[in-house]
Amino acid sequence: MINLKKNKYNSLKGKFLVSSPYMIDERFKKTLIYIISDNESGSMGIIINKPALNISIETVLGKLEINQSNKKNIQPKVFYGGPVELDKGFIVHTNDYKDEQGITLIGKNLALSSNISIIKDIVSGTGPSKSIFTIGYTGWSSYQLQSEMNQNAWMEIELKTDILFSKNHKKKWDFAISKLGINPKLLDKSIFTTYTGSA
C-alpha cells in the first residue's frame, strides 16, 4: 500500500476532475468538478455540470428576502455543487467584480464569493461578467482526494476556465472525456474503480 504522506503533494488546485465513466454514486456520476483548493489538509471543489433539482434563482432570492422588483431579466441557473453544506450558496466568478466583501481570489482570474450582495448584483446585471452559482460543494479530507485518484475514481484534466461558465452543461462531461481521448463506450470496465464517491 502506498504511503501518500511520504510522497510530495501535487496540488490539483485550478484543475478539473472528470468522474470515471463507471462511477456508481449518483451524486458524482458523469460529473466535472473544478478544484477550488487542494493541499495536505483537504480539498474543495464544485460540480459544474449538474443543475440543482427543484431549486431556482427565484427560490433562492425569496429565501434571502431579496427584492426582485428592480432586477433585469437575468435568471442564472442554480447548480448542485456537491453534498457538503447544501444550505449555503457559492459563486465562482471572474475577478472583474469590484465588491471585495467576502471574496477569495482562487487564481486564473477567478474568485469565490458567498455573500448576498453579489447575488443581488448578478440578477440586477451589475455583477461579474461571468459566474456560476452553486448550492453546496464537494469536499475531501486530508489526502482523500489523492487516494481516490489512485483508485481511478477521477481523472485530472487541464481545461480553459471558460468551460466553467458554458451554458451547455449537458455536454461538459462528454467534452472533458473526449479531451482525454477516451470513448466511454469502448472502455474496459475492469480498469476503473466502481467508486461510490466521497463527501
trRosetta pair geometry for C-beta under 8 A, 3 or more apart (Angstrom, degrees):
i j d omega theta_ij theta_ji phi_ij phi_ji
2 7 7.4 0 172 -23 110 132
2 150 6.7 -141 47 -141 140 159
3 6 4.6 48 104 6 110 114
3 7 7.5 153 96 -14 64 87
4 7 5.8 -65 -159 34 43 109
4 143 4.8 137 99 -159 141 126
4 146 5.1 129 -150 106 140 135
4 147 6.4 -88 -43 -67 151 80
4 150 7.8 -129 -84 -23 114 144
5 40 7.9 77 -125 -145 81 110
5 143 6.5 -60 -67 -80 80 152
9 39 6.8 69 140 -157 147 53
9 40 5.3 -101 -75 -69 164 87
9 146 7.5 -100 -134 -64 78 145
10 146 8.0 118 50 -107 81 113
11 38 4.7 145 -157 91 78 97
11 39 6.0 -10 -103 -85 114 61
12 15 4.7 -89 -174 49 76 121
12 17 7.1 39 165 -59 145 103
12 35 4.7 65 117 38 95 177
12 38 4.5 10 50 52 77 172
12 43 7.2 21 54 -133 110 134
12 145 6.9 -118 24 140 137 140
12 156 6.2 -123 -127 -117 116 119
13 35 5.5 -128 -113 120 32 109
13 36 7.2 -30 -137 122 82 23
13 37 5.6 3 -107 -130 111 33
13 38 4.7 -157 -53 30 75 91
13 39 7.7 10 -42 -47 121 77
13 106 7.6 -139 -175 -176 105 89
13 107 7.0 88 142 27 108 146
14 35 6.6 -42 16 77 23 93
14 106 7.3 171 -80 148 81 88
14 107 5.1 -55 -86 93 125 134
14 108 5.5 135 -143 -19 113 127
15 35 5.4 10 59 30 67 123
15 156 5.7 7 149 -160 140 96
15 157 7.0 150 180 69 96 37
15 158 6.2 -61 -129 -90 92 59
16 32 6.0 -8 -173 -175 117 92
16 33 6.6 148 -160 77 63 49
16 34 5.8 -34 -102 -97 76 58
16 35 7.2 -161 -91 -2 23 86
16 156 7.4 129 78 -159 52 50
16 157 5.0 -37 75 71 101 87
16 158 7.4 147 25 -108 94 14
16 159 5.0 5 3 19 143 115
16 163 7.5 -7 -80 80 153 136
16 176 6.4 -121 129 -128 139 134
17 32 7.4 162 80 -157 51 45
17 33 4.4 -11 56 59 100 104
17 35 6.5 82 -18 -48 103 103
17 45 6.7 -10 21 -152 122 168
17 154 4.3 -14 -169 -170 114 128
17 155 7.0 137 -159 65 61 39
17 156 6.3 -33 -101 -96 67 53
17 157 7.6 146 -103 22 20 82
18 31 7.9 171 -152 90 40 52
18 32 5.8 -12 -104 -108 67 75
18 154 6.7 138 65 -162 42 68
18 155 4.7 -26 60 62 97 96
18 157 5.7 37 -15 -1 112 128
18 173 6.7 127 -144 -147 93 73
18 176 4.5 -177 -90 128 124 128
18 177 6.0 159 -175 -72 147 68
18 180 6.7 -123 40 -26 156 141
19 23 4.4 -32 167 -22 117 152
19 28 5.1 160 -108 155 144 91
19 29 6.6 -159 115 -136 153 19
19 30 6.3 -108 63 -65 122 10
19 31 4.6 68 -18 46 129 78
19 32 7.6 -109 0 -66 83 38
19 33 7.7 84 -46 -10 87 104
19 153 7.2 -37 -146 161 69 69
19 154 6.2 -44 -105 -104 43 71
19 173 7.4 -29 38 -135 93 120
20 23 4.8 133 63 -46 82 83
20 152 6.0 77 -90 140 131 79
20 153 5.6 -95 -12 -154 120 32
20 154 6.9 -92 -32 -70 79 28
20 155 7.1 115 -79 -21 61 95
20 192 4.7 148 -167 -166 130 125
20 193 6.5 175 -19 58 172 70
20 195 6.4 105 29 21 134 110
21 30 7.8 36 -125 -83 52 75
21 177 7.2 75 -70 -124 102 139
21 182 7.5 -152 -34 145 127 131
21 184 4.1 164 -122 -134 146 108
21 187 5.7 139 52 30 145 157
21 192 6.7 -116 52 -79 79 177
22 187 7.7 -138 -33 108 107 138
22 189 5.5 114 -86 -142 148 87
22 192 4.5 131 35 103 125 132
22 193 7.5 172 88 84 112 32
22 194 5.3 -74 143 -97 108 70
22 195 8.0 101 100 16 81 71
23 28 5.2 -99 170 105 144 96
23 29 5.0 -172 95 -101 105 57
23 30 7.4 -158 54 -25 120 43
23 31 7.6 -63 78 18 164 93
23 153 6.8 80 -98 -161 98 77
23 194 7.6 148 -120 -155 20 47
23 195 5.8 -34 -120 63 73 87
23 197 6.9 71 -167 -64 109 89
24 29 7.2 14 -141 -82 11 108
24 194 5.0 32 -16 180 122 92
24 195 7.2 168 25 69 81 35
24 196 6.1 -34 72 -96 96 62
25 28 4.9 33 88 33 107 100
25 29 6.6 -169 84 -42 49 81
25 195 6.9 -51 -1 115 110 67
25 196 4.7 102 -59 -172 109 46
25 197 3.3 -91 64 -12 167 122
26 29 5.3 -33 -131 2 37 122
27 31 7.9 -6 132 -45 53 145
27 82 7.6 73 167 -146 113 56
27 83 5.7 -12 -157 -45 149 119
27 197 5.6 107 65 -169 107 171
28 31 4.8 -83 -160 12 56 136
28 47 7.7 -141 -116 -92 63 130
28 138 7.8 87 -96 -116 106 139
28 197 4.4 160 8 -106 135 119
28 198 8.0 58 -52 29 152 63
30 49 7.7 -93 133 101 82 130
30 173 4.5 78 -179 158 81 174
31 47 4.9 -58 -159 -132 120 111
31 49 6.4 172 -144 55 52 103
31 50 6.3 -31 -112 -32 94 122
31 173 6.7 -50 -83 -91 2 122
32 47 7.2 108 68 -155 46 64
32 48 5.6 -57 94 55 94 94
32 49 4.8 65 35 -6 100 127
32 163 7.6 -76 143 141 149 125
32 172 4.8 -114 23 134 148 111
32 173 5.1 -155 -37 -85 101 66
32 176 5.2 149 -109 -11 123 154
33 45 4.3 52 168 147 114 135
33 46 6.6 162 -152 79 74 29
33 47 5.4 -43 -95 -91 79 54
33 48 7.0 146 -118 0 27 86
33 82 7.8 54 -121 -71 116 117
33 138 6.0 -53 -133 43 135 148
33 154 7.7 -46 38 -134 124 131
34 45 6.0 170 83 -159 39 89
34 46 5.6 -12 55 57 90 83
34 48 5.4 54 -11 -35 106 130
34 92 6.8 72 88 -132 145 178
34 161 7.9 71 -131 -132 135 82
34 164 5.9 24 -62 -101 155 104
35 38 5.3 -8 175 -33 128 123
35 43 6.6 -44 -148 -171 106 110
35 44 7.5 118 -162 84 61 48
35 45 4.5 -45 -102 -94 52 107
36 44 4.6 -43 62 101 113 99
36 45 5.9 179 4 -99 80 38
36 46 6.5 63 -37 -11 113 92
36 92 7.4 -132 -95 -93 106 121
36 106 5.6 -64 -156 -141 73 146
36 112 6.0 50 -144 -71 126 147
36 137 7.5 -34 6 -155 140 138
37 43 6.5 -172 98 -145 64 48
37 44 4.8 31 46 39 92 101
37 106 7.3 -104 -59 -134 80 106
38 43 4.2 18 -111 -117 77 100
38 44 7.6 -143 -64 31 61 55
38 45 7.9 22 -63 -55 104 97
38 145 6.4 -75 -138 63 113 159
39 42 7.3 10 64 47 69 39
39 43 7.5 160 22 -80 44 67
40 142 6.1 18 159 -147 58 97
40 143 7.0 5 -151 -55 60 83
41 142 5.7 -53 -155 -93 24 94
42 139 6.7 8 168 -175 120 93
42 140 5.9 175 -163 90 75 62
42 141 5.4 -52 -109 -145 103 27
42 142 5.4 -59 -64 -64 69 52
42 144 7.4 16 -129 23 71 107
43 139 6.9 157 85 -156 60 50
43 140 4.1 9 50 50 104 109
43 144 7.3 -131 24 63 109 91
43 145 4.5 16 13 -25 156 143
44 137 5.8 13 -167 147 94 138
44 138 7.3 140 -161 80 47 57
44 139 5.6 -13 -104 -104 68 76
44 140 7.9 -146 -63 24 34 73
45 82 7.0 107 87 -51 72 147
45 137 6.8 159 80 -178 34 94
45 138 4.7 -25 71 68 86 107
45 139 7.9 175 27 -78 66 35
46 79 7.6 83 165 104 109 125
46 81 4.0 -44 -145 -151 92 102
46 82 6.4 -124 -127 -12 47 108
46 90 6.3 -145 -91 93 137 133
46 92 6.4 -160 41 -23 150 130
46 132 7.6 154 120 105 140 122
46 134 5.0 168 -161 24 126 169
46 137 5.2 -63 -88 -126 77 85
46 138 6.6 167 -97 15 25 89
47 50 5.0 -4 135 24 129 113
47 79 6.8 -154 96 156 81 113
47 80 6.0 -11 74 100 128 74
47 81 5.5 164 37 -152 76 30
47 82 5.5 141 -7 -60 101 75
47 134 7.2 142 60 -136 68 138
47 138 6.2 91 -35 -28 87 123
48 79 6.6 10 -141 173 36 164
48 132 6.0 10 -137 163 94 165
48 134 7.7 -80 -97 -71 54 130
48 163 7.5 96 115 127 145 83
48 164 5.6 -94 -145 -136 150 59
48 169 7.4 -144 139 -131 64 98
48 172 6.5 -131 101 169 94 165
49 79 7.7 51 2 -144 7 127
49 169 4.6 161 -145 -173 64 86
49 170 7.5 143 -173 -81 102 17
49 172 3.9 -144 -93 57 130 133
49 173 5.7 -173 97 -36 166 88
50 79 6.1 102 75 -166 56 87
50 80 4.5 -52 109 54 108 105
50 169 7.5 -165 -42 165 19 128
51 77 5.7 -69 -117 173 105 119
51 78 6.9 81 -161 81 74 56
51 79 5.7 -77 -109 -109 38 59
51 80 6.8 52 118 -4 19 88
51 169 6.5 123 -42 88 88 160
52 55 4.1 -30 118 51 124 119
52 78 4.5 -46 32 118 123 98
52 79 5.9 121 -27 167 84 10
52 80 4.5 134 -90 -59 67 75
52 134 7.7 143 -47 -150 113 55
52 135 5.1 54 -93 28 148 122
53 80 7.2 11 -3 -55 73 128
55 59 5.5 -119 -152 70 60 142
55 60 6.9 64 176 -50 99 93
55 78 4.9 -88 113 95 101 145
55 135 6.2 -5 111 -15 166 153
56 59 4.9 107 54 1 70 99
56 60 7.3 -133 100 -1 43 87
56 75 7.9 -23 -177 -171 100 107
56 78 6.4 177 -137 10 19 122
57 60 5.4 -52 -150 37 40 114
57 61 6.1 39 153 -19 70 105
57 75 5.5 -175 37 -159 139 66
57 76 5.6 111 -81 61 140 70
57 77 7.6 -99 -39 -102 106 15
57 78 5.9 172 -65 -41 65 103
57 123 6.7 158 165 -92 133 120
57 133 7.5 74 -99 78 99 155
58 61 5.8 -54 -144 38 30 109
58 62 6.2 34 155 -22 63 107
58 68 7.3 6 -125 -83 77 161
58 75 7.9 -15 -39 -134 87 103
59 62 5.8 -57 -150 35 28 113
59 63 6.5 25 156 -17 64 106
59 78 8.0 -70 56 -4 106 159
60 63 6.0 -58 -150 36 29 107
60 64 6.3 13 157 -5 65 112
60 78 6.3 157 -33 -87 134 141
60 89 6.7 70 -146 -74 131 146
60 119 7.1 -122 135 -161 123 143
60 133 7.9 -85 -19 154 179 139
61 64 5.9 -66 -145 48 30 102
61 66 4.4 -88 -158 61 82 110
61 68 5.5 73 144 -68 150 111
61 119 7.4 -173 -91 148 77 121
61 123 6.9 29 -84 -41 133 170
62 65 7.4 26 -179 -76 33 38
62 66 7.8 -78 -55 41 20 74
64 116 5.7 166 -170 -128 133 113
64 119 6.9 66 61 89 171 150
66 116 7.0 -174 -75 -173 118 107
66 119 6.9 -122 -62 109 166 112
66 120 5.8 -153 -147 -91 131 89
66 123 7.7 110 131 45 140 146
67 70 6.7 42 118 13 105 94
68 71 5.2 -49 -161 13 64 124
68 123 7.2 -65 -127 145 83 144
70 124 6.5 10 113 -118 89 111
71 74 6.7 -109 168 42 104 89
71 123 4.4 -25 -144 138 137 98
71 124 4.9 -100 -121 -86 69 62
71 125 7.7 140 -165 -10 67 85
72 123 7.3 176 48 156 69 53
72 124 6.0 99 4 -162 86 34
72 125 4.2 33 17 -31 142 124
74 122 6.7 -145 125 147 135 65
74 123 5.3 -178 81 -145 103 43
74 124 7.4 -79 37 2 128 8
74 125 5.6 163 -24 -68 141 77
75 123 7.7 43 -91 -127 37 90
76 122 5.9 -17 -19 149 142 128
76 123 7.1 -105 6 -80 100 74
76 131 6.9 -29 -125 88 149 104
76 133 5.2 88 128 10 133 127
77 133 7.4 171 87 53 45 97
77 169 7.5 -120 101 -22 156 143
78 133 5.6 -56 -113 103 61 107
78 134 7.4 124 -172 -118 63 27
78 135 6.0 34 173 -21 109 106
79 132 6.2 -3 11 174 139 100
79 133 6.6 143 19 85 85 52
79 134 4.5 -44 79 -101 95 79
79 135 7.3 -177 85 17 44 70
79 169 7.5 -170 -105 -124 116 150
80 134 6.8 18 133 -155 7 91
80 135 6.3 -35 -113 62 47 90
80 136 6.5 -4 -165 55 62 117
81 90 5.8 38 -66 49 173 118
81 134 3.0 88 -57 157 112 134
81 135 6.1 -178 11 69 96 32
81 136 4.7 -179 62 87 90 62
81 137 4.6 -32 131 -89 120 50
81 138 6.9 -136 146 -17 70 74
82 134 7.7 38 7 161 73 134
82 136 5.0 -142 69 134 56 100
82 137 4.5 7 46 154 121 23
82 138 3.1 -152 -116 -55 150 66
82 139 7.0 141 128 -10 145 63
82 199 7.9 77 161 151 112 54
83 86 6.7 -32 -159 -55 41 110
83 136 6.1 -1 -112 176 5 143
83 138 7.1 55 25 -103 69 66
83 199 6.1 -113 79 -159 110 59
84 136 5.8 138 65 -166 46 90
84 137 5.3 -42 67 71 104 69
84 138 6.5 134 11 -115 109 18
84 139 4.5 39 -34 3 164 113
84 199 5.6 73 -67 158 105 98
85 88 4.5 -17 154 28 110 116
85 136 5.6 160 80 -121 61 63
85 137 6.5 8 52 26 106 86
86 135 5.9 44 -157 150 64 99
86 136 4.2 -8 -95 -69 60 121
88 114 6.4 7 173 -161 109 127
88 135 7.4 147 82 -153 38 61
88 136 7.0 110 60 -78 74 42
89 114 6.3 157 89 -145 64 77
89 119 7.1 45 108 -74 152 132
89 133 6.3 -8 -171 -172 113 93
89 134 7.0 154 -156 83 62 42
89 135 5.7 -40 -99 -97 69 63
90 112 6.4 -18 -171 -165 100 99
90 113 7.7 147 -162 78 53 42
90 114 5.3 -30 -106 -91 60 99
90 133 7.7 156 81 -156 43 48
90 134 5.1 -20 63 66 90 94
90 135 7.9 153 19 -101 77 16
90 136 7.7 -89 8 72 112 14
90 137 5.8 32 6 -59 156 111
91 112 7.2 147 80 -158 52 49
91 113 4.7 -22 65 65 104 91
91 114 6.9 173 17 -81 79 44
91 118 5.7 -151 55 116 157 136
91 119 7.2 -166 -49 -71 142 75
91 122 7.4 -147 -135 -48 148 147
91 131 5.4 -5 -173 -170 105 119
91 132 7.1 163 -151 78 58 42
91 133 5.2 -17 -100 -102 86 69
91 134 7.6 170 -84 21 37 69
92 106 7.4 -54 -133 41 98 146
92 110 6.1 3 -177 -176 93 118
92 111 7.5 166 -152 83 52 39
92 112 5.7 -23 -99 -100 68 73
92 131 6.9 158 84 -154 45 63
92 132 5.3 -5 57 53 93 94
92 134 7.6 23 0 3 95 113
92 164 6.2 -94 107 -175 128 137
93 97 5.9 31 116 -12 134 135
93 110 7.0 150 81 -154 28 71
93 111 5.9 -28 68 63 77 85
93 112 8.0 142 21 -96 72 27
93 113 6.5 -16 21 14 118 113
93 118 7.3 -156 3 -175 155 135
93 127 7.2 -88 -144 157 156 107
93 128 3.8 120 168 52 127 159
93 130 6.4 165 -152 94 68 56
93 131 3.7 -14 -100 -102 102 91
93 132 7.5 -174 -74 20 63 55
94 97 7.1 126 85 -16 68 88
94 109 6.1 -6 -149 142 77 96
94 110 6.6 -62 -107 -106 36 56
94 111 7.5 23 129 19 15 90
94 128 4.8 164 55 177 79 119
94 129 5.2 -23 50 52 144 91
94 130 4.7 76 -20 48 114 89
94 131 7.2 -100 10 -64 72 66
95 105 6.3 34 -108 -118 137 93
95 109 5.3 -132 22 -172 108 57
95 110 6.3 -161 -36 -116 95 4
95 111 4.6 109 -94 -26 84 111
95 128 7.6 -5 -67 -126 9 127
96 128 5.7 122 64 -142 80 79
96 129 5.5 23 59 -3 137 105
97 103 7.2 -176 90 -104 112 146
97 111 7.0 -122 46 55 110 139
97 113 7.6 -59 89 -34 151 148
97 118 6.7 38 178 -125 154 107
97 121 7.4 122 -144 105 115 148
97 127 6.1 -13 -110 -176 121 62
97 128 3.8 -61 -50 -71 111 90
99 103 7.2 139 102 -33 67 127
99 115 8.0 -121 127 75 125 136
99 117 5.7 -130 160 118 162 131
99 118 6.5 -159 70 -76 131 81
99 121 7.0 -178 1 -25 139 157
100 103 5.5 -102 -155 33 44 120
101 115 5.6 -5 116 -5 100 176
101 117 6.2 57 68 37 130 142
102 113 5.6 85 112 -150 95 79
102 114 6.0 -114 166 55 125 66
102 115 3.8 132 52 -39 154 120
102 117 8.0 142 35 36 123 106
102 118 7.8 -121 80 -14 115 119
103 111 5.0 3 -172 172 104 133
103 112 7.2 145 -158 73 55 44
103 113 5.0 -25 -100 -87 72 95
103 115 8.0 -68 -51 9 66 119
103 118 7.9 117 -79 -63 98 138
104 111 6.4 153 77 -164 41 77
104 112 4.7 -19 62 60 99 96
104 113 7.5 175 20 -74 70 46
105 110 7.6 125 -160 89 58 49
105 111 5.2 -45 -102 -104 49 87
106 110 5.1 -45 67 98 96 98
106 111 6.2 146 10 -119 85 27
106 112 5.2 64 -31 -18 129 103
107 110 6.4 -2 78 47 45 92
108 161 5.3 143 143 -44 131 145
109 161 7.5 -177 64 57 92 155
110 161 6.2 -139 -55 -163 128 154
110 164 7.7 78 -113 17 138 172
111 128 7.8 -170 50 -87 110 151
113 118 4.7 69 123 -3 150 164
115 118 5.6 96 70 4 82 97
115 119 7.8 -148 104 -2 49 89
116 119 5.7 -60 -160 36 44 112
116 120 6.4 45 148 -21 74 104
117 120 5.6 -52 -152 34 36 114
117 121 6.4 31 153 -17 67 107
118 121 5.6 -55 -146 40 35 111
118 122 6.2 41 154 -26 67 102
118 127 5.8 86 -169 -131 70 115
118 128 7.5 7 -157 -9 109 99
118 131 7.9 170 162 -127 114 156
119 122 5.8 -49 -145 30 31 112
119 123 6.7 19 161 -7 63 106
119 133 7.3 83 -110 -120 91 135
120 123 6.5 -68 -154 42 26 100
120 124 6.1 9 157 -7 65 119
121 124 5.8 -66 -139 47 30 104
121 125 8.0 -96 174 62 56 25
121 126 4.5 -88 -157 83 88 85
121 127 3.8 126 115 -73 94 79
122 125 8.0 47 174 -60 25 21
122 127 3.6 -11 -78 -1 57 160
122 128 7.3 -15 -93 33 91 73
122 131 5.9 -83 -114 55 129 152
122 133 7.3 151 114 -58 171 127
123 127 7.8 60 4 -17 40 128
124 127 7.5 115 54 -25 75 88
127 131 6.4 -36 132 -15 128 147
128 131 5.1 112 68 -55 114 107
130 164 7.6 101 145 91 120 104
130 165 4.3 -32 -175 -106 117 164
131 165 7.0 76 39 -109 14 111
132 164 5.6 -125 -12 162 137 88
132 165 5.9 -141 -49 -95 99 63
134 137 6.8 92 112 -80 132 69
138 198 7.4 86 -174 83 98 94
138 199 7.3 154 -159 121 59 50
139 198 7.8 -120 87 127 48 107
139 199 5.3 -25 69 109 86 101
140 144 4.0 -156 -177 78 97 113
140 145 4.2 110 100 -49 170 90
140 148 7.3 -111 -122 6 137 132
140 198 5.6 29 -101 132 83 154
140 199 7.2 162 -87 61 40 82
141 144 4.6 83 56 -23 71 130
141 199 7.9 62 -28 39 86 120
143 146 5.2 -51 -160 41 65 115
143 147 6.1 70 142 -26 80 101
144 147 5.6 -57 -153 35 34 114
144 148 6.4 30 153 -17 68 105
144 198 6.1 124 152 -137 128 150
145 148 5.6 -55 -148 38 35 110
145 149 6.4 40 152 -23 66 102
145 154 7.7 -30 -164 37 82 148
145 198 7.8 -117 -84 33 63 167
146 149 5.5 -50 -149 32 34 115
146 150 6.6 34 152 -19 64 104
147 150 5.8 -55 -154 35 32 112
147 151 6.7 24 150 -13 64 108
148 151 5.5 -58 -149 40 37 109
148 153 4.3 -59 -179 47 91 133
148 154 5.9 49 127 6 106 107
148 195 6.7 88 -150 -153 95 154
148 198 6.3 -82 -69 -33 148 131
149 152 7.7 42 177 -72 35 25
149 153 7.1 -83 -77 48 25 83
149 154 5.6 -55 -96 64 67 97
149 156 7.0 18 -133 -37 124 104
151 193 4.4 11 158 -30 93 162
151 195 6.1 111 119 -85 124 123
152 155 7.6 14 -156 -67 65 82
152 191 6.9 -131 -171 143 172 71
152 192 5.2 -134 128 -132 126 58
152 193 5.0 143 68 1 89 94
152 195 7.8 -174 87 -32 62 123
153 193 5.4 -48 -68 70 73 123
153 195 3.7 3 -111 -2 109 170
153 197 7.6 158 -170 -90 133 39
155 180 6.0 29 138 -111 145 157
157 176 5.6 149 67 -165 161 97
157 179 6.1 97 -163 95 137 121
157 180 5.9 -89 -92 -68 125 100
159 163 5.1 -25 145 16 131 142
159 176 6.5 -60 -64 -109 144 91
159 179 6.8 108 -92 79 99 174
160 163 6.2 117 77 -13 71 91
161 164 5.2 -11 -180 -2 71 120
161 165 7.9 44 142 0 74 95
162 165 6.3 -71 -164 46 47 95
162 166 6.7 73 140 -57 73 88
163 166 5.2 -20 -148 -15 46 123
163 172 6.1 122 179 -135 105 99
163 175 7.0 -163 -129 97 128 140
163 176 7.6 109 177 -68 160 96
166 169 6.9 152 96 -72 89 50
166 171 7.9 -90 136 69 139 94
166 172 6.3 156 68 -85 132 101
168 171 4.7 -7 141 30 113 112
168 172 7.1 157 104 -46 73 75
169 172 5.7 -29 -155 -10 45 119
171 174 5.2 -64 -158 49 61 114
171 175 5.5 67 143 -31 85 104
172 175 5.7 -56 -147 34 27 113
172 176 6.4 24 157 -17 63 107
173 176 5.8 -57 -149 37 31 109
173 177 6.3 30 155 -18 66 107
174 177 5.8 -56 -146 38 30 111
174 178 6.3 28 156 -19 64 108
175 178 5.9 -59 -150 36 28 110
175 179 6.5 31 152 -23 63 105
176 179 5.6 -53 -152 30 33 114
176 180 6.9 29 151 -16 63 103
177 180 5.8 -59 -159 35 35 110
177 182 5.0 -85 -179 73 83 106
177 184 6.2 -11 176 -44 153 101
178 181 7.5 50 -180 -74 39 21
178 182 7.2 -117 -91 55 26 62
178 183 8.0 43 -105 -83 70 59
182 187 6.7 24 -170 -72 105 112
183 186 4.4 45 87 18 109 110
183 187 7.3 -169 88 -36 57 78
184 187 5.7 -37 -152 -3 40 120
187 191 7.5 -118 -180 50 93 106
187 192 6.9 23 158 -17 132 129
188 191 5.2 67 88 0 100 104
189 192 6.1 -75 -161 43 46 101
189 194 7.9 24 179 -64 102 99
